[in-house]
């Protein structure tokens, strides 16, 4: 079942915290399966406002060491960054 709070938080992050403008690029880091629903809402909102979402997903439970896998840096010089963790 969808949690409406994720949609509200995504809109707040994209439109208020980041103030993403049409054509801007944003990097979204997603850590763990628990954050996937929020990340999907963020990606939807970024797309809705005309932004370009790039995302990276890592799940520490899959790498065998329990330590996080570092995200790959965005190659776009003006990319913004949101971490859903």
Secondary structure, DSSP 4 states (H G I P E B T S, - for coil): ---HHHHHHHHHIIIIIS---TT-EEEEEEESGGGHHHHHHHHHHHHHTT-EEEEEEE-GGGSSSSSPPPPPPPS-TT-EEEEE-
